[in-house]
Amino acid sequence: MFKKIHIFLLILILGIFLSTFFVFAKTNSADLGVSASSTYTFDNTLVEFSDGTVGLKAATNWYNSSWGFRDQITVTNYTGTALTDYPVKISITTTSANFWSKVESNGASVRFVDSDGTTLLSHYAESFDYTGNTSTIWVKMPSLAARASTTIYMYYTNSGASDTSNGNNVFTFFENFASDTIDATKWVELDTYNVISATGGSLLMEAYEGNLWHGVYATTSYAVDRSNGLILEGDVTTYNTLNKDQNFLFGLKDTTASASAAAMINNFKYSFYFNGVYHVSNPFTLYADMLVVSGNSWVQVNTTYNFRIVVYPGGGADYFIKGGYFTDWTLVYRSTVAFSGSLEVAIDKQEGKYVVDNVRVRKLSMPANSTAEVFPRYSTSSPVFTTTTDAVWGNDQGIGENDFMYEDGVFKMWYSASTSVAYATSSNGINWTRYANNPVFSPTGLTGNFDKTWANRQYIVKDAGIYYMYYNGFENGYDGPGKIGLATSTDGINWNRYSGNPILSPGSGWENTSLYNSAVVKVGSIWYLLFEGKGSATGDNTQIIGLATSTDGINWNRYANNPVIRKGFPTGSNYAAAPNIIYNNGKFYIWIMGSDVRSKYFLVRGESTDAINWTFASTPDIYPQYSWEYTSVSDVSNPTEIGGSTYMYYTTGNQLGLTGGAGLMKYNGTLSALLNSSTPFSDATTLLVSTSSLYSISSPSVVSPGVAYDKITAFNATTTGTGSIAYQISNNGSSWYYWNGSAWAAASNSANSNSAAVVNTNIVAFSNTFPSGTFYWKAFLVSDGSQSISMIAQSSITNIFPSVTIETISGFKQSSVTINYNIIDSDNDTINFSQTATSGIEYSL
């Protein structure tokens, strides 16, 4: 008897088309490639799908894809004048680690691009020290708005780029003597004995034949217009040629054709002059405008000096020198010479040997009608407030530290006189009346008091109807340790000392010897105090300035990284002292006292957004110029706007070097106009904002869609580009694994990843560890910033299923199976039988 056989076959709907065949096993390659970006997870700002590939996305607004990196640089014009075609100096230091790690050793790939991202800017690499990681590069800015910032980009890393540095495209006049011949189109030679030559990238001037002069000067086609002001710079190296005069001039002459080098001496309008001394090994005396600046100990043989002459539009010039004794740019002389014609660069010498290089003329950041002193004196003949012998008090000779307020139509001045503080008033700021009962504040005279013998150098601010006087006190004369005290008053005349005085005493290091002048301003609820300190523990053993802050004007906290202002600020000052301070429209402003190599005391303006980081003018706002000032203009009051004009008082010095009175600087405009005026700030400053790369260096990831698996036997990937790809894999899309060398381990970051080859080698082990699930891969696209990387047909996965054949019917997946079998009854009769069964249908035999 035959047995009835019921066969029920149900085959699940599958999403892959297979041709019909009869097998015992089926191999399925699941493509997890890049054909459909919408099924992948990635950051579309860093990664892009294109033409069947997925890869790193190039940065937008990029100058040229041949360059791998760029730095964003902010250029700030601090002057009140819009600048055009202006050379800006960019200093690249050891802090620019990415630049030095990526740029070629010769710096040839460096390019500068305007804010539009595409316009190339002319540049000149003054220096490029790859080993020392320092470089100075000048960039010609097409335009810089007044008191505004501009963004530019510096590109680098392109091994195929040629060097495009060229000073002729940046400066008004430029010569680095790169060829071995003197350019006859640029220079006129006055060299009878052929002792001048261009060699080794510099101008060699070497002659020993007696008193003859030899020189060169620029041709008329290279004459420079001085009406807008200019800056002449050059490098000069001295040599030891004993028994020779070694006279040398470097500067600017008029455009008169010179008949001889000796005659050309009379054509110089602005010049440095090294005056040689026969039979002396260090033979130089330094002159400016043919006037002695220093003795012969300051200019040495076998030394390179950098010269800078700043010629102002309205007349006059400032002379700076750097090298040897002058460790930084140092103001050595202020000229009053006014010359209105065009000028030519000129170099002249007699005997000895000199080498000249890097001669250039560049623009000055001042308008045509300006002089060096934007904040002018009210009077050039005398101070407005002078010393006198008072019938009641005695002699107040030594007026200094003028502090000033304007209240209720009255000009009020507090000033240091002798060891005390005195007071005076005026109705017009010019004619002053001393207070009858001066002084209004004096030393205590009490042993043990920090202000026993000295109580002055006052700085007065008013808050909520109360005058706060911060003053300098000494117990044992001026040579003792100075400290800062506080007194308050309701009328500015009668003062009460704070019981907890002193409020600030010498600290450590740079301020461990003594404290001196202070300046205070309140901004919102915070008080800011700049204080002058002197220390013996560091190289800064002259006065420099620190910062302290307070919430009540009494208890002060020093800034952790003091000092905030050191000596040497752009004028090369020997020290920094006696500041004032105001706050206006989001910025702090100060005028600070500095000194030059001749012990001339001058005032320089600075500004800051935080009272910590300061930018200073490159030349003084005011410099001692008249007989009644002689040695000093210093110790200024706060600038105050009155009736549309701005007043600021300063201390003058007489010919004995003593303080002698109060001068007035009166600006015929508002305080806001003054602060936005064309004070000759140093070259427009630059700030590195950020570094970016053509491609992301963050190793962005791409995550595949998932595919169900029972077993995985292979993982293959194809890439293109110079970067690399590292992978993690997952059995569920949330837990990620990498091969740690012996097993599949949980990944905690992108560093826990493998190459496709490592994944492929160990994929069966993964499948055995996780026998079934939904397979995902995560690819990290790795680049150094200049490298592209993409992947194509990233993977293939092998699944083992029961032997089935799948075909497509009416849009559905329907499966069938053909069964061959033998039926044997109880009598051992055999019937051969074949039947095809389709899914979802019951069959019976």
C-alpha angles and dihedrals in degrees: 000000000000118000117230110240120202116200121189118181125183119177120188122242109260130195100223126083115230130183115240115263139139114247139139094230137026129213117209123192108203110203110217091171129127105277096117116035092186090070093056131078116229145127105266092201090065104024131048138186115223134161095345095314136098121210149136115309117234116238116262124242089027118161097222131344090226088075116076104196143028136185121213110226128191115212115198125198105204095183126093090237128089109235128211129195087359122168112231123194117227117193117201112196140174089282089073092078096160092052095053093044093053108030122091116257093249095047091227094139095059112121133168122216130190124245091272088071096234112057112096117224124211115249141179124205104217089182137358116187106178094176094049093038096232131120138166116207129177119212125193108228114205091210140355118189117225114273092352140111129242129196122226132167132229113208125197145158110074113130091197096055122110124221112267098177109135126163093196088068093051110039134055088237126008137176129164095161091234094163126063092243132068109248104244091198089059105033139045111209122215095186115131095173098039095242095141121081142158108237137151093007096304143076112262116203110183126156136144104175102114131267100345119125125220127191153148132220134185119268119249090256087064096046113131129225111238096186092097093039126252145208121230117198135175144152122241127185120201125209135201107252103159118208093025127108094227097194114176137179129192122178147072128319133186119263094259110128107249117224094203141358090254091052091047089069088077092053096061113111099176120018150149113226129197106201112203125216118211118241094012123116092211097038106164133114114181119231133182119194084356091297121121113257102171145001123260094266092074100059115058137190122252091028133121116228129192114216126202126180116184110200114196126218094234095046137279131070141227121225122212131180134186130188139066109012089008101072093181136017103301129190105230104167144010115210126205094196112132120200124168104189132088119281138217129207110248137183123190135174145173121208125324128060133290133167119207127194145158097032113178144155119211137178124275119227097234135099120254096256097050132104126197091269107067091167099060130205118254089220132018094191105059146345117273093230120038138184120268144169107256117211093220104035104023131229117358093181108148100058109184147144094043112203118191143189134171114217132163093348093310128115107219123194130185114189140175113252121176104319097330144062121260133189136219138171137207139184095212106022091247107071113050135196119203119227109259095229099047134190100059094185128027142169114281095233087214121132111241094029115118088222098045097126105015133037116160142081085105127188114194129198129171124222128171092347094309125112113221115200117195108193142176118247134190127187100196106029129289094302093063124089108293121218136185122246137181133227129173135206141177095210105027091244108068111055135192120203118229108251092225096057135182097054093185128027132179113290129190137301113358093020103035096111106050147331122228135167122015135191126199137194131171118220114184106313095336126090118208121203125188111196132187116231138181126202141181099201098075140038088264094079092147126074117297132158137257135183133234130177134205141180095212106028090246110068112054136195119203119228107256095230099047138187100065096180122040131185116271098053108166096303093058091245119187090226144354118237151145102029129181120206137204134169120222133166096341098319140092117227129194140175109210134190121242135166136219132218090276092055092252110153117217141168124248126187124228138175138198141175095216107024087244107074111049134191117202136197115258093231134030121274088218131013130186104269111147131066094250090055096041103149106010151038106171151121100058131196122231114282108253129192115227124171095340095312130093123229129198125169125209138185118254130207128223129213092274090060091249126128107261112174150323121287123197127228108197121187114196095222143055124296089249091053090049093051089050094044126118098267103167099254119183119274110308104283125241131210128191104230104177145338121231136177136217089247130027117271092195093087096238115207137230118204119202127222114261128257126193116244142179095188135003121205106169143029119187133172137184121205138182129198137050097279125076141237127226124193143211121186134205141195094208110019095251106062112060128199141191133187108257094190098274108031145005106273134184112270118227100181143001091276087068094077142104142217118260089253092057091047091050093049092054102032095106089055088054091050090050092048092048104027096188141004141097114313123222134168129203117204122200112206105216123199137154087224098266096058123091120210132183136166132219128194090354103191151004124205125196119214126188115215134169111279104276138148119219128199135171120249123177092336095307129102109245124178133200136185130204114217124198115195145153123233116209121188130205090275090056092250111156127212121188110219138178127188136168117219124198123208117268095023126105117223128192134187 
